[in-house]
Amino acid sequence: MSDIAVLVPTYKPGDYLERCLDSLENQTLSRSEFKVYLVLNGSEGSYKVYIQTVLQNYHFNYEFFDIKEAGVSNARNFLIENSTEDFIVFLDDDDLISQNYLAELRSVTSESFMGITNIVNFEKDLSSLKSNYIGNSFLKLKSIETSKTKSRKYFSSPVAKMLHRKMIGETRFNTNLSVGEDSLFMTEISNKIKGIKKTDNDVLYYVCEREGSATRSRIDKPKEIKRVAYLTYLYSKMLFSPRSDKTFLLTRVLATVRHLKKIF
């Protein structure tokens, strides 16, 4: 019986989705130990047919859903609620993972320690890799680190890690945000994470630098100001929680406010 849920949201996917699924098909971990949950969100029927056809080429266990609501946060929340495994991995539909990714993450992740991997970027294929700002911090971290301030970059995104379902609990991605929701989610569950444990350096999450992705869209100044204000308010509220790591939360506030420099 599988104990790892791989959650993959997708919206109007291209052939990059097949590349992503190929990386899951090639995992060294036994297929009986993980299940892929794929959800098409807010797309029309032709994409549903495309995905159903593509999935017939794979042998891993999977479950496919089609929901009307668009948005990656909606999709991730849906998959959290419709999966059952104890361990959870988030994977974006245009990204890839190394063959040892699931097996090595499972070996270091527990109810209290979050397993993390190295991260690199690529454009068209893996023949030319680029550095990643989160991955740059990987080599500097100790194999086991309990300081969230030192490992703070790994609390800015849900990928390149494995979480235990108890860490997530009832927390869900904020659907009022289209940017910054990842860091908020990871910060909200951080008080249930004792620390991080690293895999070996060759365990990799590959981020695709694809034009048209949410992180590469043009900035709308008024919306960006409102977003930063809203996030700063939410982080500031957490500072007053008796269980909060105030130093870590201050780094979240500062990182959020720094985004204002991009629009002035």
C-alpha positions in Angstrom: 0.0 0.0 0.0 1.4 3.4 -0.9 2.3 5.9 1.7 3.4 8.8 -0.5 1.0 11.1 -2.4 2.4 13.0 -5.3 0.2 16.0 -6.0 0.3 17.5 -9.5 -2.0 20.4 -10.4 -2.3 21.3 -14.1 -4.0 24.0 -16.2 -4.0 23.8 -20.0 -1.0 21.5 -20.1 1.4 21.1 -23.0 3.7 18.3 -23.8 5.8 19.3 -20.8 3.3 17.4 -18.7 4.4 14.2 -20.3 8.0 15.0 -19.5 7.0 15.5 -15.9 5.1 12.2 -15.8 8.1 10.4 -17.4 10.2 11.5 -14.4 7.6 9.9 -12.1 7.5 6.7 -14.2 11.3 6.4 -13.8 11.4 6.6 -10.0 13.6 4.0 -8.3 11.0 3.7 -5.6 8.6 0.8 -6.0 5.4 1.9 -7.7 3.4 0.3 -4.9 4.8 2.9 -2.5 3.5 6.1 -4.1 0.4 7.3 -5.9 0.1 10.2 -8.3 -2.9 12.6 -7.9 -3.4 14.8 -10.9 -6.0 17.5 -11.2 -7.0 19.5 -14.2 -8.4 22.8 -13.0 -10.4 25.4 -14.9 -9.6 24.0 -18.4 -11.9 22.9 -21.2 -12.8 19.3 -22.2 -10.0 18.9 -24.8 -7.4 19.0 -22.1 -9.2 16.4 -20.1 -9.2 14.0 -23.1 -5.5 14.7 -23.7 -4.6 13.9 -20.1 -6.7 10.7 -20.0 -5.0 9.5 -23.2 -1.5 10.4 -22.0 -2.0 8.6 -18.6 -2.6 5.3 -20.4 1.1 5.2 -21.2 2.2 5.0 -17.5 2.3 2.2 -15.0 2.4 4.1 -11.7 -0.8 4.2 -9.5 -2.7 7.4 -10.2 -6.0 9.1 -9.8 -7.2 11.9 -12.1 -9.6 14.6 -11.3 -11.2 17.4 -13.3 -12.5 20.5 -11.4 -14.1 23.7 -12.7 -12.4 26.1 -10.3 -9.2 27.5 -11.8 -6.1 28.4 -9.7 -3.2 26.4 -8.5 -4.1 27.0 -4.8 -7.6 25.6 -5.4 -6.1 22.6 -7.2 -3.5 21.9 -4.4 -6.2 22.2 -1.7 -8.4 19.8 -3.6 -5.6 17.2 -3.9 -4.7 17.5 -0.2 -8.3 16.7 0.7 -8.7 13.9 -1.9 -5.5 12.0 -1.1 -5.0 9.8 1.8 -1.3 8.9 2.1 0.7 10.0 5.2 3.5 11.7 3.2 2.9 14.4 0.6 5.0 15.7 -2.3 4.1 18.7 -4.4 5.2 18.6 -8.1 4.5 21.3 -10.6 3.4 20.0 -14.0 6.3 21.6 -16.0 9.0 20.5 -13.5 11.0 17.3 -13.2 12.4 15.1 -10.4 15.5 12.9 -10.4 15.0 9.1 -10.4 16.0 8.8 -6.7 13.8 11.7 -5.6 10.9 9.9 -3.9 13.1 7.1 -2.4 15.6 9.5 -0.9 13.1 11.9 0.5 11.1 9.1 2.1 14.3 8.0 3.9 14.8 11.3 5.6 11.2 12.5 6.2 9.3 11.9 9.4 6.3 13.4 11.3 8.5 16.1 12.7 11.3 16.6 10.1 10.8 17.8 6.6 13.0 16.2 4.0 14.4 18.6 1.4 16.4 18.2 -1.9 18.7 20.2 -4.0 17.1 22.4 -6.7 18.3 23.5 -10.1 16.7 25.3 -13.0 16.6 24.4 -16.7 15.0 25.8 -19.9 14.4 23.3 -22.7 16.1 20.2 -21.3 18.5 19.0 -18.6 21.6 19.3 -20.8 22.1 22.8 -19.5 21.4 23.5 -15.9 21.2 26.8 -14.0 21.5 27.7 -10.4 18.3 28.2 -8.3 18.1 30.7 -5.5 16.7 28.1 -3.1 19.1 25.4 -4.3 22.0 27.7 -3.7 21.3 27.5 0.0 21.2 23.7 0.0 25.0 23.0 0.2 25.3 25.6 3.0 22.8 23.8 5.3 23.8 21.1 7.7 22.4 17.6 7.1 20.0 18.2 9.9 19.0 21.8 10.7 16.4 23.0 13.3 16.8 26.7 12.8 14.1 27.9 10.5 15.9 31.1 10.0 18.9 29.3 8.4 16.6 27.1 6.3 14.1 29.9 5.5 14.5 29.6 1.7 13.0 26.1 1.9 9.9 27.6 3.6 9.2 29.8 0.5 7.9 27.0 -1.7 6.1 23.7 -1.3 8.3 21.8 -3.8 11.7 20.1 -3.4 10.6 18.6 -0.1 8.4 15.9 1.5 5.9 16.8 4.1 4.0 14.6 6.6 0.3 15.1 6.5 0.3 16.0 10.2 2.5 19.0 9.4 -0.2 20.2 7.1 -3.2 19.4 9.3 -6.1 21.7 8.4 -3.9 24.4 6.8 -4.7 25.1 3.1 -3.3 27.4 0.4 -4.8 30.9 0.5 -7.0 31.2 -2.6 -7.0 35.0 -2.3 -3.4 35.2 -3.5 -1.9 34.3 -6.9 1.6 35.2 -5.8 3.1 34.6 -2.3 0.6 31.9 -1.4 3.4 29.3 -1.3 5.5 31.1 1.3 2.4 31.8 3.4 1.4 28.2 3.3 4.9 27.0 4.3 5.1 29.6 7.1 1.7 28.7 8.5 2.7 25.0 8.9 6.3 25.8 10.1 5.4 25.5 13.8 4.6 21.8 13.2 8.0 21.2 11.6 10.9 20.6 14.0 13.5 21.0 11.3 14.8 19.9 8.0 16.8 16.8 6.9 18.8 16.9 3.7 19.0 14.2 1.1 22.3 13.7 -0.8 23.3 16.4 -3.2 22.4 14.4 -6.3 18.7 14.2 -5.4 17.3 17.0 -7.5 14.1 18.9 -8.2 14.4 20.5 -11.7 12.5 23.8 -12.1 11.5 24.7 -15.7 12.0 28.3 -16.7 9.0 28.4 -18.9 7.7 31.6 -20.5 4.1 32.4 -19.5 4.3 30.9 -16.0 2.8 32.9 -13.1 6.2 34.0 -11.7 7.1 35.6 -15.1 4.0 37.6 -15.7 4.1 41.4 -15.9 3.6 43.2 -12.5 0.4 45.2 -11.9 1.5 47.9 -9.5 -1.8 48.6 -7.6 -2.4 44.8 -7.2 1.2 44.2 -6.1 0.9 46.9 -3.4 -2.4 45.4 -2.1 -0.8 41.9 -2.2 2.2 43.0 -0.2 0.1 44.8 2.3 -2.2 41.8 2.8 0.7 39.4 3.2 2.5 41.7 5.6 -0.7 41.9 7.7 -1.0 38.1 7.8 2.6 37.5 8.8 2.4 40.3 11.4 -0.6 38.5 13.0 1.5 35.4 13.3 4.2 37.3 15.2 1.8 37.5 18.2 1.2 33.8 18.4 2.8 32.4 21.6 4.3 29.5 19.5 5.7 31.7 16.8 9.4 31.8 15.8 9.6 35.5 15.7 13.0 35.8 14.1 11.9 33.5 11.3 8.6 35.4 10.8 10.5 38.7 10.6 12.5 37.3 7.7 9.1 36.5 6.0 7.9 40.0 6.5 11.1 41.5 5.2 11.2 39.2 2.2 7.6 40.3 1.4 8.2 44.0 1.7 11.3 43.7 -0.5 9.0 42.9 -3.4 7.9 46.5 -3.5 11.3 47.4 -4.9 10.3 45.7 -8.1 7.6 48.1 -8.8 9.2 51.4 -8.0 
